[in-house]
Amino acid sequence: MFVDAVPRGREILGGVRLPDADVDHAALTDDVRQLKQVGAGGLEFVPFYNYGFGGPHLNQSDVYGFGKPAFVDVFRTALEAAKANGLIMDFGLGASQGQGVPAEPLTPGLAMQLVYGKTTIKGGEKFQGDLPAAEIDWNEELGFVQPQEKFGGNHLVGVSAGAVKYANQSSSAVALIEESLVDLSANVSDGRLTWQAPTDHDEYVLFAIYERYTNQRSAAGIPSDVIANGSWVTDHFSAAGAKLVSQFWEQNILSSEIRELLEAVGQHSWEDSMEIQASLYWSPDFIEKFKTGRGYDPVKYLPLMFDKSTSFMSHGAPYNTTYYLEGAVDPAQAKYLQDYRLTLNQGYMEYLQALGEWANSLDLSHSCQVAYNLPVDMLAAIPSVAGPELESLAFTNIDEMLQFTGPAHLARRNVISTEIGAVQSGAYSQSLPSLLRLFNQAFAGGVNLMVIHGMPYGGEQPETTWPGYTPFQYVYSEIWGPKQPAWKYMSEMMNYTARNQHILQLGIAKRDLAFYMYKDPYSTTVAHNGTNLRANGFSYDYLSPANFASENATVKGGLLDPTGSGYRALVFDQQQFISPEASTKLVELANAGLPIVVVGSLPNTTIGSVGQDVVSEAIAELESAGHANLKYISSPDSLVQALQELSVKPRVQTSPASFAQTLHTTWRADAASNYVFLYNDGPAATFNVGVEASSDLVPSKLDAWTGTQEPVAIYGRSEGRVSLSVSLRQGQTAIFAFNPAAEPRDHITASSENVAGASYGPDGKMSLVVTDGAAGSVTLSNGSTHQIPALTNGTNATLPSVEVGPWNLTLESWVPGPDATKSASAKQVLDLGSQNALVPWSQIPAAQNVSGVGIYTATFTQPAVDQLSSDDVVTVVDFGPILNTIRAWVNDEQLPSVDMSAAQVDISRYVVPGQNSMRVEVTSTLFNAVKARVDGVENFGLGPNVPQFYTAVDWQEYGLVGPVRVMAFRKTIYKKIETFGGCLKIVSNQATKCSSSFSLLLMLTNRDKLQNRVAQDGKVLPSRRAQLVRNQG
């Protein structure tokens, strides 16, 4: 049952984020219990240690530091709590971001870097003396990462020189002449060099290049012992760094008891985004890796590597002068820098593989945010991780996510996670609808596991006021947990998310197109806006040249990766670079019949300095082969037409194009069924959706909010596709399953405009719902037409609706308690009485700065329809926009979960003729309450880092803002259907001489054809169809 999918679509919260090991174990246990109660499937255990900078217990690191017995006890408590609550648990590999462990400084396996010293020599001049000293003070990017500590020695790697061709006015960019570059390492003796500069150029630069430890902490400490001294960033570009991490865990944390608990509830070891700096990323075996992989000694080219493109987050060049080769069009893609990054990537993948092997030895797997912030090829590295993860803070666009998920799909990484929800907008500011939008965009981007950022430890902390421990010093969202008014109302959204995850983790992701993309160093930028593709239903991924080496990169039946994603075409969009191996593979794919579309020309430049002959030969062969499956176009605007000319069709066709360009389609397939997930990222619209489906498959609609699954009764079938009409509001999703039919039955293929929905009753027979009093008709798949009689009071009779109100409003205001150093909120009840109009609380003078829970009560009369009994009326409530959370009751019976994107609910089973009562509970964020007290809140003795997040913005809008409208639709309970010469006449009671009959038990499953009948002015528009939300039958 889809309703039971929640535990299988496990949802992990991005916590518990601990300040350090000095925490109350009972409070930690309660945090885990709270996660279970709200509907989480697991947790991520993050020893945060105040972002590695230490908190008020820094001087007690000898007791509470990462890896100390106190930490092991806390880790055990978290594991035990997870086990007791039936949750799974991931754990950070180290303090803060998990990028280091305690170790003796200068220990092999810790992070290293290259630095250099330099001097200038005039042409013909003789240099004789000590080598230039290393310049270890370089341009670090500080602020949110630890600075490097300047101890330890410098080990000479090599000495080189090159002639200067020209320099810009500030000398920040200096061009060197490639032919002049020389490796002088063999001329060095005891740190001294004798060298005569040639006379053929005016000026030379002499470089002495050294390796040294970065000495960057990932967590601060005190120097009483090795563990108390904090954690040091490990080498991320060799297996040695991974081994140092695993050794620390084996020796200090993994007791037999911990191992047993990890076996019971553990899932992943985990590393966060890599906030590690280096003047030039390095490892001790880099030279040998480079020689083996690239085929030459890199020493004379090393000064070119100190480039902005090889820096942390591509922030900037480490030194004030950057050297490059004359004539370079794009210095960042110079061949020697590409060779450097290829080698760096190789070392990084060795690091990932070593961590994965260690995790496997514990019956776990490894997860990390692959390549995040580093100058490497993310797409190449993703297959090296069992649990690849991205982060919504950096991946802000669906196209960017597809660049991540494509390599994961090809590598059969079925679960792809995202650390989701971090927004730099101030803590306590994130609403549930805004978080939900991030979820839905991630689903559309191929991600299928949400790791929510985050839940802090809920116990008390020193020098911390209400509302309690707030990581990131009030800068980032979000602080989920019981301190949020919405917390106990989050289970509906958690269940919605888990059900979507369950579907999106089934089987295999099927995609229509693969875009070839070389992006090294990787940066999160949109590569293709995709509007023209989405307008026609095409889905797509990205693959890098390194991904072509996958064993799954084969072609059969015109499909790339036929047993996996089944890409129907490969697209090159103005790409320049390709590896020798990928160019050879490309010829193989084309020869096998894979449709290929090239925007511009094929890439014809090798990546790095070797293999150009292979690339040139392969591309020339491909261009001269005359393949009918290879098509060139001059603009991406012609891509859809080119695909059509190659007979490449999407699995899901969509229209109209003007709306469908914001409709994202995702396809999953398992052995028995196909599933289509739709997400509308644009304005509300009705879409025509044509899904490939064999004749034995019939559609069902899955409601992720309620867990119901109902067969679709209105659809067309032609040319191997099932056609559906799907209405989605902005941000709304839908899931359709295509399964073999349990038994043959007719369905509606066409209907009059006023037929809003149809469904099958428990006995398999069909019912209809009509939006007005006019006559109508439906046509069945057996060719028969059914006439629907009009109500006798007029063929265009408008059905009634009422606006609910006035409302009585009671607010539960969350404020600091008598002791402001305690995190718990006091709940003050404000009785605001009758509200004639529904407005945000910020517009109510007595509630402007209130955060908390709003309780609205009102009565209404069920809309009555002349000639129809109340049993023959469908009653629907529309709550209007949802600002945070909502729960509602009619006549003291709680309604099912409300879709936050389309807050309409069928309340037919809850209303009675005449007067009815309605109760609505809504919640707010805690933002307004914090904003009102921003000058007094503190975390570890300090106020918010960016108080402007609170002082420079207006009050957030909270509450039920409506209008809340109750609407009526026709639901005549037809008992029999009588056939007269192929035309079925629907009659309301008994009919004689019926050739067939079925009862119409209304189940509102087909909301997609129903349009909102309420105009902005609140009047009922008879010419438009009403939109209903879901089956409540």
C-alpha positions, 0 to 999 in steps of 0.5 A, a space after each residue: 500500500 502506498 499509504 504504508 510507504 512512509 517507513 520505506 521512504 526513510 527521511 533523515 534530518 540533518 542533526 542532531 548537531 551537537 555543540 560538543 560532548 558536554 551535553 545532557 544524555 537525557 536531552 539527547 535521547 529526547 531529541 532522537 525520540 522527537 525525531 521519531 515522533 515527527 516522522 523521521 526515518 533516521 538522523 545524522 549525528 554531527 559533532 559540530 563543535 561550534 563549526 570547529 571553533 569551539 564553544 564555551 567548553 573549549 578549555 575543557 577539550 581534554 574532557 569533551 573533545 572529539 574522540 575523548 571518552 565523553 564523546 564516545 559516551 555521547 556517540 553511544 547514547 545517540 546510537 542506543 536512542 536510534 535503536 530504541 526508536 527504530 531509526 537509522 543513523 549516519 555519523 560525521 567522521 570528525 568534528 565540524 565538517 568531518 574533514 579531520 581527526 586528532 593527530 600529532 601535528 606533521 603526521 603523514 596523512 595530514 593535509 599538505 600543500 605547495 608553496 613557493 619562493 621566487 626571485 627575478 634574474 636578468 637574462 644572462 645574469 648568474 644566480 649563485 646562492 641560497 634558494 628563495 625562501 618559501 612564501 608561506 603567507 598567502 591569500 587565505 580565504 578566512 571568515 568561516 574556516 580555520 586559518 593555517 598555523 605557520 609552524 613546521 618546515 618546508 620540503 623542497 620539491 623542485 626548482 624551475 625557471 621561466 622567461 617573462 614575455 609580458 606582464 599586466 600593469 599591476 604585475 598580477 598576471 605574468 606570461 611566461 614563455 613555454 620554451 624557456 621553462 626549465 627544471 633546475 632541481 638537479 642543479 641544487 645542492 644543500 639548498 643552494 643553486 648555481 645557474 646562468 640565465 640564458 641571454 635570449 630573454 630580458 628577464 627570468 623568474 626563478 622558483 623554489 617550490 616546497 611542500 608543507 603541511 597546511 596545519 589547518 584545524 578542523 576543530 580547535 582544542 587545547 594542547 594538553 594532549 593529542 586529542 584535546 589539541 583538536 582535529 587537523 584536516 587530513 590529506 584528501 588526495 591520497 588513501 593516506 588521509 583516509 587511513 589516518 581517519 580510520 585508524 583514529 576511529 579504530 583506536 579511540 571510538 570503535 569499541 565492540 559495543 559501538 561496533 554492535 550498535 553501528 551494525 544494528 542502526 548505522 548506515 553511512 559514515 559521512 563527510 560534509 562540504 570540504 572547507 579546507 584550504 591550501 595554497 595549492 592542494 597536494 599530497 606527498 606522492 603527487 609527483 609520482 602519480 603525475 608522472 605515471 598518469 600524465 607521462 612527464 615530470 611536472 616540476 617545471 610547470 608547477 608555478 603555473 598551477 597556483 591559479 584561481 581555478 585551483 583554489 578553494 571555491 575558486 576564490 582567488 589565486 594564492 599569491 598576488 601574481 599569477 603565472 601563465 603561458 603566453 597565448 593562453 586563451 583561457 589560462 584556467 583550462 591550460 593543458 598543464 593545469 588540466 593535467 594537475 587537476 586530473 592528477 588531483 582528481 585521481 588522488 581524491 578518488 583514492 581517498 574516497 575509495 579508501 573511506 568506502 572500503 573502511 566503511 564496508 568493513 564495518 558493514 556500512 557505506 560511505 556518504 559525502 558531499 562529493 568534490 564540494 569546494 575543491 578544484 576537481 571534476 565532480 562528475 568523475 568522482 561521484 561514482 567513487 561514493 556509495 552515498 553521493 550527496 549534494 547540498 541545496 545551499 550550493 545547488 540552487 537550480 534543478 539543472 545544477 542538480 541534474 549535473 550531479 545525479 546523472 553520473 550517480 544514475 549511470 553508476 547505479 547509485 540508486 539513493 542520492 541525498 541532499 543536505 537541504 534547507 540551509 538558507 542564509 536568511 537568519 535562523 527561525 525564518 524558514 517556513 514549511 512551504 519554502 522548505 517543501 519547495 526545496 524538496 520538490 525541486 530536489 525531487 525534480 532534480 533526481 534527488 531522492 533522499 532529503 537530509 534536512 538542515 538541521 536539528 540542533 541539540 535541544 538541551 541547555 547551553 552556557 551563555 545562551 538565552 532563549 530560544 536556545 542553542 542556535 548553531 551558525 550564530 543565527 545566520 543560517 536556517 533552520 533550527 528544527 525541533 520542539 522549540 519551533 511552533 510548527 514542530 508537532 505539525 510537521 508529520 504531514 509534510 514528513 509523510 508526504 516527503 517519505 512517500 515521494 522518496 519511496 516512489 523515487 527510490 523504486 527501480 531505476 531512474 529512466 531519462 531521455 537525454 544525456 548532455 556531455 559536459 566537461 566542467 573541471 574545476 566544477 562550479 554550480 552554474 546552469 549548463 542548459 536552461 532546458 525550457 525547450 526540452 521541458 516544453 516537449 516533455 524531455 528529461 535529461 541528465 549530464 555525464 562527463 568524459 570520465 563517466 564514459 569509462 563506466 561499464 554501463 556506458 554501452 548501447 543497445 537498441 539505440 539506448 545508452 545504458 540500456 539496463 539503466 537510465 536508457 538515454 535515447 540520445 547524447 547531446 553535445 552543446 558547444 563543448 571544446 574538450 574531450 579525453 582520448 578515452 572518451 573520444 574513442 568511446 564516442 566513436 563506439 557509441 555512434 557506430 552502435 547507433 546511438 542518436 547524437 546531436 551536436 550543437 556547433 561542433 564536436 569537442 576536438 581538444 584533448 584534456 591535458 597535454 597528452 592524447 591529442 593525436 587520439 582525439 583528432 583521429 577519433 573525431 575525424 573518423 566520426 565526422 567522416 563516417 556519415 552516420 545517419 544517427 549523428 546530427 549537427 545544429 547551430 543553436 540549442 534552440 533547434 535541439 527539439 527539432 533535431 531530436 524529432 528528425 532523429 525519431 527521438 521521443 520523450 517517455 512523457 510528452 507534455 503540452 501546451 509548450 507555453 506552460 510545460 516548459 516549467 513542468 519537470 518529469 521524472 520516471 522510475 521503472 521497476 520489474 512490474 510498474 512505471 512511475 511518473 513524478 510531475 512537478 510544476 515549477 511555474 504558474 498554475 496550469 493544466 497540462 496534457 501529459 502523454 505517457 508511454 504505456 503498453 496496452 496492459 498498463 493502466 494509470 493510477 493516481 498516488 496522493 503523497 499527502 494522504 497515502 491513497 492510491 486510486 485508479 484513474 478513470 479519465 484518460 485516453 490511449 493512442 499510439 502507445 501512450 496514455 494521455 492525461 489532463 493534469 492540473 497543478 498549481 505552482 509548486 505542486 506535484 503529482 505521481 502516477 503509477 502504471 501497472 497491469 490491470 487487475 481486471 479489464 474495465 472501461 474508462 472515460 475517454 472524453 467528457 463535457 467541460 462540466 465533468 470535473 472527475 470520475 472514479 471507480 467504486 469498490 465494486 469497480 463501477 464508475 461515478 462522476 462529479 459535475 461542476 454545474 447544473 448544465 447537461 453533460 456527457 461522457 464517452 467511454 472506452 467502449 465507444 458508448 456515450 453517456 448523457 448527463 441530464 441538466 437540473 431543471 432550474 436551468 442548464 447553466 445553473 451555478 452551484 452555491 458556495 459560502 465564505 466562512 466567517 467571521 472567525 474567532 481567533 485565539 493565539 498561543 504566543 511563544 515567548 521567553 519564560 521567566 528565566 531568559 537563559 532557559 530555552 523553553 518557550 512560555 505559552 501566553 494565550 491571547 484571546 483576540 475574539 471575532 475577526 471580520 476579515 482574515 489578515 496576517 497577524 502582523 496586521 493585527 495590532 495586538 499580534 504584530 510580533 507574535 510567533 506561535 499557534 493560531 486557533 481559528 473557529 467558525 461556523 458555516 452552513 452547508 451549501 444546498 443545491 436545489 433538487 439535490 439532497 445533501 447526499 448528492 452534493 460534494 462539499 469542498 473547502 478551499 483554505 486559501 494560501 498556506 503560510 506555514 502549517 495547517 490542520 483543520 477539523 469539521 464538526 470536531 473530526 480532523 480532516 486529512 492532510 492538506 496539500 500546502 500547494 493546493 489547500 482544498 479538501 473534500 469535506 463531504 463525509 464530515 458535513 451535515 445539513 445545516 450548520 457546521 463547525 470548523 476549527 483551523 490550527 495554523 503555526 508560524 515560524 519563531 522569527 517574529 518573536 526573535 526579531 522583537 528581542 534580537 538585541 537580547 538573544 545570545 548564543 555562547 555569549 554572542 548575539 546574531 552575527 548578522 543582526 540585519 537579517 532581523 532588523 532590516 526586514 519586515 515582520 513575517 506574515 503568519 496566520 490563516 489569510 483565506 478567504 476560506 470558501 466552502 463550495 458545492 458540486 453535483 453528486 447525484 447518486 445514480 443507481 442504474 445506467 440504461 443503454 439505448 442503441 449505443 447511447 447510455 442514459 444516466 438516470 437517478 433511480 431505477 431504469 428498466 431494460 438495462 443492458 448494464 448497470 453500475 452504482 456511482 459511488 463518488 470518490 474524488 480522485 481526478 482533481 486534475 481536470 477540476 479548475 478553481 471555480 472561485 474568482 479573486 473577488 469571491 464570486 462564483 464563475 459558472 464558466 470555469 471548472 472547480 479544482 478538488 484536491 484528492 479522494 477522501 472516500 
